[in-house]
Amino acid sequence: MTKNKTSSYVLTLRMRYTTSDKSAIDKYFELSRRLYNAILSETLKRFNLMRESKLYQQARKELDKNKKYKLFIDAETKFSFREYDISKFATKLMINEYRGLGSHIKGKLAKRAFDAVNKMRFGNARRVNFVKYGEMHSIEETDNEQGIKYRNGFIVFKKLKMPIIIDNNDLYAQKAIQDRVKYCRFVKKDIKGKEYYYVQLILEGIPPTKINKETGEINLYITQGDVGIDIGTQTIAYCSNTEVKLLELCPEVKNIEGKKKVLQRKMDRSRRITNPNKFNDNGTIIKGNRDKWVYSNRYIKIKNNLKCLQQKQTDLRKQSHNKLANHILKLGDKFYVEKMNYSGLQKRSKNTIVNKKTGKFNSKKRFGKSLANKAPAMLIEIINRKLKYFGEEIKKINTYTVKASQYNHIDNIYVKKGLSERWNVFNVKGEEVNIQRDLYSSFLIMNVNDKLDKVDKDKCIEEFDSFRLLHDIEIERIRNCGNKLINSMGI
C-alpha cells in the first residue's frame, strides 16, 4: 500500500560536531559513494543487456500501445531491470563494511542509481556519471525512525550524537522545527577549500510565514488575479492587472566564464608539469596510460578556488530567484506560462551557415551558457513550488496553438517574426502604437481561454488600455534606469 503524499519543505541547519565526528561522517560518505557506484554499474549492465535483446527491440517497434507496454514489462522482468530488482541486488551487497550504512540509505542509493539509468533510457540524459572520490555530496534516509534521526535538538546517527544550531533570533527555524520531521539528509558543502557538513530536515506541512523585520510585511502571500509570464533565456516579462515588468533574470549573477577559463588554464598547466608521463609530445593525453595522476598543492588550491566561485554563483542565483518569485506571487493567484523545451535550446544548431560578410562559418552555439547562468527553469519551478503551499499550480499553456509571439489581437492575425524583431507595431484608432514584444507576449499569455490553447480576443480588447498604460511606464523606467541592458530587450 502506497503512502499518502503530504506537502513538505526543507530546513537546512548547522551541526556542532567534533573532529572525530567529522571523520566518521567522512567514512559513511565514502562508503555511500562506493556502494552507489557498485549499484549503478550493475544497473547499467542490466539495462545494456535488456536494450540489446530481441524482446526489447520488438517492444520498440510495436505500434499497439497495450502490446508495447506488456513487451516492455516482460523485458524488464526477464533482465531484472525493475526498481525492486535493483534494491534486491543492493541488499546482497550489504555485508562487511557496507552493513554499517543501514538498509534505508541503501534503498535511497538504489533508487538514485535506477533513476539515473532511466533518465538515459528515456532520452533525458546522454550518459550516467559515476561519483568520483570526495564528490558524494549527500546521503539521506527514508524516514525519521532509523539511521539518521532527529531527536530533541540532536541528530543521531549510529554512535554519533550532534546538536543542531539554531540562532536565538532565527524565528523561522524555531517555528519550523516544531513540525513533524519526515526524514533527514546529510549535506556536504565546500566553502573556501574546507568541507562542512549540514543537516537538512524534510518537514511535513508548509513553511512558516516569514516577516520583513524592517517593514513588518509578510514576505510570501498571494492575491486574486491572472498573471502571464513570458520567460526567455536571460529575461522575464510578466503582466498582471496592477504591474507590468521586463527584467533581467538574476542580475546579481555575473558571467564567470572568463574567470573560470583563467583558473582552468592554470589547472591544466599545473597538471601537465606534474604529469609529463601522461602526455604525448603534441600535448594530447596518452591513451591506455594507467599511471596514477599526481596533483600538486597549487593545483588543489586552484581547484578549490574554482569550486568556491561556482558555489557563490549558485547561491546568488537561488537567492535572486526566490526574491523575484516572492514578488511575482503577490500579483495574483492564477499564473500562466508557456511550455518550454530548455534542453532543445541548449543543443547546438544542426545547420551550417556561412557569414556573407566574412565568409566564415557562423557559430553553432545557441543558448547553453545563458541557460546555465540564468537558470529560467529553476525560477518557474520555485514559483510553482511556492504556489502549491496555497493549493495552486502554474498553468502551462499550449505553445504551438497560442503562438504568443506571433498573435495580433487587434487584427486577429498571426505574423511570424524573427528573433531580432523586438517590437510590435499596432494601428489603434488611427494611432501607431509600439509595444515591446516580450511584454505583449506576457499580456497575451495572461488572457488565454480556459482550455489554455488560444488567446481570448475579447478579454485582450477589454484589458488592452490598462496594459498599454502600465507598459509605457515600464519602458520609461527601463530607459532611465542607467544600467546596461540585454540586447534581447530591444531598448
N, C-alpha and C positions, 0 to 999 in steps of 0.2 A: 504494500500500500504506500503510495507516494505521500510525502509530507506536504502539508498546506504551506504554500509560499506566503510569507509576510514581508512587508516593506522593511528595509534595513538601511543603515548608514554606517560609516566608518569613523572611528575616533582614534587618532594616532597619538600615542603618548611616549614620553621618555621613560626609561627604567634606570634604577640605580643598581649597578652591578659591579662586582669586583673583577680583578684581572683573571682569577681562576674561573669565574662565571663566564667571562667572555671567551676564554679558551674552550670551555665546554660547549658553548653555543657554536663556536667556530667548527668544532668537531662534528656536531649534528648537521650543520650546513654542508660540510664536505661529504658526509655520509649520504645526505639527501641528494646531492649533486651526482654522486656515483650511482646511486640507486636509480635516479631518474634517467641517466644515460643508458643504463642497462635495460630498463623497461622500454625506452624509446627505440633502442637498437632492435629489440625483439619485435616490437610493434611494426617498425618499418620493414623488417624482414618478412613478416606475415603479410603485410599489405602488398609488397612486391610479388610474392608468390601468388596471392589472390588475383592481382591485376593481370598477371601473365597467363592465368588459367583460361581454358576454353569456356568454362561456365560463366566467368566474369565478362569475357568478350561477347558471349551470346546475350548476356543481360544488357550490355550497352547497345547492341543492335536491335533489341526487341522494341517494337512500336507500341504494343499494348501495355498500358501503364500498370495494370494489375499483374500481368505476367512478368513485366520488367522488375517490379518491386519484389515479387516472390523469388525470382532468379538471383537478385542481389542478396536477399536474405539467405538463400541456400549457399551462395558463395561465401558469405561472411561466416556462416555456421561451419562449413566444410574446412575453412582455413583458420578457424578460431580467431576471427577478427571482429570480436564484439567487445564492448567495454567490460562485460563480465569476464570474458576470457583473459583480457589483459590484466585485470585485477587478480584473477586466479594465478596467472603466471607470476605477478609481483609477490603474491603470498609465498610462493615457493622460494623466493629469494630472501625471505625474512628469517634468515638463520645467521648465527655467529654475530658479526659486527652490526648488521642491519637490524637485528632484533630490537636494539635499543631505540629505534625511531618510533616504533608503535604502528599499529595497524591503520590508524586513521590518517597519519601522514603518508603512509604507503598508498592508501586509497586515493588521496589527493594527487600524488605524483603520477599514479597510473592514469587517472583521468586527464591530467595535464598532457601526458605523452600521447594518449589516444586522441585527444582534441587536436594536438599539433599535427599528427599524421592525417587526420580527417580534413584539416584546413588545406593541406596539399592535395588531398584526394579530390576535393570539390573545387579546386582552382582558386582558392583564397590565399594561397601561398605557393612560392616556387619550390621550396625545399624545407626540410626540418633542420633545426640547428641544435647540436649537442652543446651542453653547457660547459664552458671552459673552467679550468681551475680558478677558484676565487670569484667566480661570476654567478654563483647562486645567490639571488637577492631576497628570496622569501620562502618560508615554509609555513604551512597552515594546517589546522585541524578541521574536522567536520562538525564538532560540537564542543561544548564547554565542560564535558564530563571527563574526558581522558586527555592524556598528552599535555598540550599547552592549555592551561586553565587559568581563569581569573578567579581569585578568592579573596574577598575583603581587603582590597587595596594591594594585593600581591599577585604576581604572575608566577605560577607554579609549573615547573616542567622537570620531570624526573627528580633529581635531588636538588635542583635549583629552586630558590625562592627569592624573587627580586621585587622590591616595592616599586610601584608606579609613581611618577612625579606629576602632581597637579598643582599649579601655582594658586595661591590664595585669591588672586584677582581674576582667575580664569573661570568666570561664571558659566560659560558654555560647557566646559569639560565637567564641572561639578554637577550640572543638571543632566548631562548625557550619561554619566557613569551610573545614574540611578536606573536606567533602562536595562532590560534583560540582555545579557551577553549571549549571542548565538554561538560564536566561536572566536578563536584568537589566531593571530598571524604574527610571526616574527618577520621584521623587515630590516635589511642591511643597507645602509647608505654610506657612500664615500664622501667625506667632507674634508677638503683641503688635504687630501692624501691619507686621511685616517678613517678607519672604519668604525661606525657607530651602529648600535642595534636599538630598534624601536619596537614597540608592540602596537598592533592595530587590533582594536576591539570592534568586531562587527556586531552592532547593537540592533535590537528589534525596535521598529517604530519609525518615527520621523525625527529629524534633528531638532533640538531646542531652538527657539527663536532667538536670533542674535539682535542686540540693540546697539545702535550707534551711541557711544558714550558721550560724544560731543553734542549731538542734536537730540538724542532720546528717541530717534526714529527707528522703527523696526526695519531691519535690513532686507528681509525677504517676505513679500506678500504679493498677491495678485488682485487685480480689479476686474471689472467686466468690460468686454470689448474684443474686437478682432485685431490681430496683429499679423501683418505679412512680412516675411523675412526673405530677402534675396541675398544669398551669401556667395561670395566668389572665392578666389584663391588667396587674395590679400585684403579684401574689403568686405564689409557687410552693410547692406541698406535695409532699413526696416521702417514700416509705416503703420501708424495707429491713428485713431481719431484725434489724439492730442499731441502727437510728436512724430516727426519725420526726420530721420537721421541717415547720413552716409559717413561711415567711419572706417579707419584703417584697423584691421584686426591686430590685437595686442601690440600697439606701437612701442611698448616698453622693451619688446624683444628685438634687439638689433641683430642684423645678419652677421653671424660669427664665422662665416665661411672663410674669410681672409685670415683670421686668427687661427682657425683650425688648420688651414693649409700650412701656415708657418710652423706650427707645432708638429704636424705630421711629417714635414720635411726634416725637421730636427731629429725626430724619432728614427726616420729612415737612414739618415747619415750615421747616427749612433749605432744602429743595428748592423749596418754594413762594416763599420770599423771593428766591432767586437765579434763579428761572424764572417771573416773573409773566406772561410772554407765552405760557406753556403752559397756563394755566388760565382757565376761564370765571369770571364774577362769582359764580356759585353754588358755586365750588370744584371743579367737575369738570374733567377734562383735556379740552382742545380736540382733537377728533378731526381727523386729517389734518394736524396741525401738524408739519412736518418740521424745525423749528429744533433745533439741537443743544442737548442738556441741559447745563446748567452746574452743576458741583458745587463747593462751597466747601471749603476745607481743614478746616473744622469738620465738615462732612458726612462727609468721608473719614475723619476721626478717629473719629467716632461709628460709622461702618460697620465700621471695624477693631475697635472695642471689641465690637461685636455678634458679629463673626466669632470673636474670642477667646473670648467667653462660650460660644458654641456648640461650639467646639473643646474647651474644658475639659470640658464636659458629655459630649461624645463619648468622650474619653479615659478619664474616670472610669467611664463605663458599661461600656466594653470591659474595663477593668481589673477591675471588680467581677464581671462575668460570668465572666471567666477564673478568678478565685479560687474562685467558687462551683462552677464546672464541675470544677475540680481536686478539690474536696472531695467532690462527688457521685460522681465516678468511683471513689473509694476504697471505695465501699459495695458494689460488685458488678461483674458483667460482662455481665448481661442487663438492658437498660434498655427500659422500655415507656412510651409517651406517646400521647395521643390526637392524631388528625389535626385540625388547627385551620385554619380559614379566616380568617386575620387581616385580609385585605383586606375581607372581608364585615363584620367587626366595626368597621372604620374608617368604613364608609359611614353616612350619615345615615339615620335611620328614615324609612320611607315613610308611616307612619300619623300623622295629625294628631290629637293628644289634647288635650282641654280639661281643665285642672285644676279639679276640682269646688269646691275651697275658694276659689280666687282668681278663677276664671272666665277666666284667661289660658291661652294655648296653652303646652303643655309644650315644652321644647327638643327638637329632633330630633337633637341631637348624641349620639353614642354613646361609643366608646372611642378615638377618634382621638388625643387628647392623651396618654392613658395609654400607648398602644402606642408613641407617638413617644418618650416619656420613658423607658419601662422596657424596650422592645425585647425582649419574651419570645421571639420567633422567633430572635433572634440568639443567645440562651443555648442554645436547643436545637441550633442549627447548630454552636456551639462544642463542645458535648458530643459531638455526632456526629462532628465532625472529629477530636477527640482520641481518640475510641473507635476510629477507623479505624487509628490508629497501632498498636493491639493486635489488628487483624484483626476487629473487631466493629463493629456498626452499631446505632443506635437502632431499635427495632421499633415501628412505628406501628400502633396497634390501630384497629379499625373503630368509630368513634364512635357511629354510628347503631344498631349491633346490641348493643354492650356497654352503652351507656347508664349510665355510671358514676355520674352524678349522680342517677339515679332508682332504681337497683337496691338491694334489701334482701336480703342473702344469708341472713339468719336466717329470714325468712318466704318467701323465694324469690319476691318480687313486685317490680313496678316501680311507683313512685309519683312522678308528676311534681310538681316543686316550683318555686316562684317564686324569683327571684334573691335576694329578701330573706330566705329561709329558709336560715339558715347552720348549722343543727344537725339531726342525725338522732337520733330517739328510738327505742330498741330495748327490747324486753322479753326479757331474758336470764335464764332460770330464775327468773321471777317478779320480777326486779330491773330497775328502769328505768335504762337506760344512755344517756347523752348523748355523741354522737360528732360532732366538728366535720366539716362537710360536705366540705371540700376534702381533709382528711387521710383521710377514709373513701374518697373517690374514688381517691386515690393508692394506698390499700390494695387496692381492687378492681382497679385497673389492673395492679398488681403480680401479681395472681393470675388473669390471663386464661389461656385454654387455648392450645394450640399453634397453632391456626388464627387466633388473635388476633381472634375475632369474638364470644366470650362469656366471662363470668366463670366460673371453675371454682369451683362452690359448695363442694365437698368440701375443696378447698385453703384456701378462706376460713375454713371452720369450724375446720380444723386450726391455722391461724395467728392466729385472732382474739384469743385470750387474750394472746398475746405482743404483738400490735399494740396492744391496749387499754392494756396497762401502759405502753408507750412513748408512746402518745397522751396519757395523763394526765400524764406527766412533762413533755411538750412544752407542754401547755396551762398547766400551773403555771408553767413558765418564761416563757411569753409574758405571763401576768398579772402577774408580778413583775418584768418587765424595766424598767418605768418609762418606756418610750418611747411616743410617740404611735402608736397602731395604726391601720391602714387599716380602714375600715368594713366592707369585704367579709370580713374575718376573723371578724366577729361575736363578738368577745371584748371 
